[in-house]
């Protein structure tokens, strides 16, 4: 069984709801430090503040690129990435251009992803590529896994958490099966209990995006007798 500390390092604590105030963002960052999660995924305008508050901890500052629909021009995603990195982000969660994926414009999709990956890796940062599986067929997901493997993205990620559905067990199994070993899998949306966390971990998921971080980890601690 994993330790509580190991489970905590699976979490990207999500602070992306459109209605969050600055005070609520700050409380979320403090919670993330307290629970020593992997990262906080925060809105781009707050990255500099997050990096400052998280300094001295092992919690990474992460943010979104092209969020939530992926429709930004590739050059805009590159600029957004550069600015986020300059502000202190060390992990970027980018959304693919969903319409181009559904159109089968794979060269465009690969170019779009490559721009962000190259900028991030040059700075020593990591990239999670968000598919938004609720809108895709399995063949789209499989091709995206192949592209992300070739471009050496760090994670493939199920969803933004704001579509009709989030991470499903079938999708997580599919993404793990069709991604090379050097690409990790992140589940976003739908992991809300300790049991579900263990279930996705058993599939090979290494990160989860969650707003219920405290609830899940408190439940884990109670069940572990901690």
FENVENDA-V682206 format. One record per residue. N is the residue number from 1. RES is the residue in three letters. PHI is phi in whole degrees, 0 to 359 (* if undefined). NEAR is the number of other C-alpha atoms within 10 Angstrom. D_CENTER is the distance of its C-alpha to the mean C-alpha in whole Angstrom. Layout:
# FENVENDA-V682206
n: (N	N)
res: (RES	RES)
phi: (PHI	PHI)
near: (NEAR	NEAR)
d_center: (D_CENTER	D_CENTER)
This chain:
# FENVENDA-V682206
n: (1	2	3	4	5	6	7	8	9	10	11	12	13	14	15	16	17	18	19	20	21	22	23	24	25	26	27	28	29	30	31	32	33	34	35	36	37	38	39	40	41	42	43	44	45	46	47	48	49	50	51	52	53	54	55	56	57	58	59	60	61	62	63	64	65	66	67	68	69	70	71	72	73	74	75	76	77	78	79	80	81	82	83	84	85	86	87	88	89	90	91	92	93	94	95	96	97	98	99	100	101	102	103	104	105	106	107	108	109	110	111	112	113	114	115	116	117	118	119	120	121	122	123	124	125	126	127	128	129	130	131	132	133	134	135	136	137	138	139	140	141	142	143	144	145	146	147	148	149	150	151	152	153	154	155	156	157	158	159	160	161	162	163	164	165	166	167	168	169	170	171	172	173	174	175	176	177	178	179	180	181	182	183	184	185	186	187	188	189	190	191	192	193	194	195	196	197	198	199	200	201	202	203	204	205	206	207	208	209	210	211	212	213	214	215	216	217	218	219	220	221	222	223	224	225	226)
res: (UNK	UNK	UNK	UNK	UNK	UNK	UNK	UNK	UNK	UNK	UNK	UNK	UNK	UNK	UNK	UNK	UNK	UNK	UNK	UNK	UNK	UNK	UNK	UNK	UNK	UNK	UNK	UNK	UNK	UNK	UNK	UNK	UNK	UNK	UNK	UNK	UNK	UNK	UNK	UNK	UNK	UNK	UNK	UNK	UNK	UNK	UNK	UNK	UNK	UNK	UNK	UNK	UNK	UNK	UNK	UNK	UNK	UNK	UNK	UNK	UNK	UNK	UNK	UNK	UNK	UNK	UNK	UNK	UNK	UNK	UNK	UNK	UNK	UNK	UNK	UNK	UNK	UNK	UNK	UNK	UNK	UNK	UNK	UNK	UNK	UNK	UNK	UNK	UNK	UNK	UNK	UNK	UNK	UNK	UNK	UNK	UNK	UNK	UNK	UNK	UNK	UNK	UNK	UNK	UNK	UNK	UNK	UNK	UNK	UNK	UNK	UNK	UNK	UNK	UNK	UNK	UNK	UNK	UNK	UNK	UNK	UNK	UNK	UNK	UNK	UNK	UNK	UNK	UNK	UNK	UNK	UNK	UNK	UNK	UNK	UNK	UNK	UNK	UNK	UNK	UNK	UNK	UNK	UNK	UNK	UNK	UNK	UNK	UNK	UNK	UNK	UNK	UNK	UNK	UNK	UNK	UNK	UNK	UNK	UNK	UNK	UNK	UNK	UNK	UNK	UNK	UNK	UNK	UNK	UNK	UNK	UNK	UNK	UNK	UNK	UNK	UNK	UNK	UNK	UNK	UNK	UNK	UNK	UNK	UNK	UNK	UNK	UNK	UNK	UNK	UNK	UNK	UNK	UNK	UNK	UNK	UNK	UNK	UNK	UNK	UNK	UNK	UNK	UNK	UNK	UNK	UNK	UNK	UNK	UNK	UNK	UNK	UNK	UNK	UNK	UNK	UNK	UNK	UNK	UNK	UNK	UNK	UNK	UNK	UNK	UNK)
phi: (*	290	280	299	297	294	294	301	282	270	265	257	290	269	233	242	301	295	265	294	277	298	294	290	298	297	298	295	294	295	299	298	296	298	269	54	283	288	204	246	263	239	298	305	294	257	298	300	296	297	300	293	289	272	303	90	254	262	276	276	267	237	210	260	231	68	274	257	249	75	275	295	299	307	295	291	296	295	299	300	296	300	293	297	294	296	279	117	290	240	220	239	253	260	262	294	282	298	298	290	299	293	277	73	275	290	295	298	300	296	299	299	292	302	301	288	300	296	297	294	294	298	265	79	260	240	231	249	260	270	274	62	300	303	261	247	267	302	296	293	297	295	295	297	299	297	299	297	295	295	272	61	298	274	221	253	230	292	193	278	94	240	270	296	230	248	284	245	299	299	295	296	295	298	292	292	296	258	255	294	299	281	255	271	240	242	260	228	88	111	266	232	225	300	297	293	299	294	296	287	298	295	287	121	291	251	224	228	265	211	264	267	307	298	300	293	289	294	295	299	299	295	285	275	77	270)
near: (7	10	10	15	13	13	23	24	18	20	30	27	27	25	22	21	13	7	8	13	10	11	9	12	21	17	13	22	25	15	16	25	21	12	19	19	24	23	28	31	27	24	21	20	12	17	25	18	17	27	21	12	15	19	13	9	13	13	23	23	30	31	31	27	28	21	20	20	19	21	16	18	12	21	12	14	23	23	16	20	28	16	16	26	23	13	19	20	28	22	25	25	23	28	26	26	27	20	15	15	21	13	10	13	12	16	11	14	19	18	14	22	25	20	17	29	26	18	18	23	16	10	13	11	18	22	28	27	27	29	25	27	22	18	15	14	10	13	9	19	21	18	16	25	27	16	20	23	20	14	17	18	24	22	25	28	30	28	26	26	22	15	14	11	17	19	24	19	14	10	19	20	15	16	26	20	14	16	22	15	10	11	21	20	28	29	32	26	20	18	23	16	17	18	13	14	22	16	14	22	19	10	16	16	23	17	24	30	28	22	21	15	25	17	13	21	21	16	15	21	15	10	10	12	7	8)
d_center: (24	21	22	21	19	17	16	15	13	11	9	7	9	9	12	11	14	17	20	19	21	21	23	20	17	20	20	16	16	19	18	15	18	20	18	17	13	11	9	10	7	11	13	14	17	17	15	19	19	16	17	21	20	18	20	22	19	17	14	12	11	8	9	8	11	13	11	12	14	14	18	18	20	19	21	19	16	17	19	16	14	18	18	15	16	19	18	17	13	12	8	8	5	8	10	13	16	16	20	21	19	21	24	24	24	22	23	22	18	19	20	17	14	17	18	14	14	17	17	14	16	19	18	17	13	10	8	5	7	7	11	11	14	16	18	18	20	20	22	19	16	18	19	15	15	18	17	14	16	19	17	16	12	10	8	8	6	9	8	8	10	13	15	17	16	12	12	15	17	18	15	14	17	17	14	15	19	18	16	18	18	16	13	11	9	6	8	7	10	13	13	16	18	19	20	17	15	18	18	15	15	18	17	15	12	11	7	7	6	10	12	15	14	18	19	18	18	22	22	22	24	27	27	27	30	28)
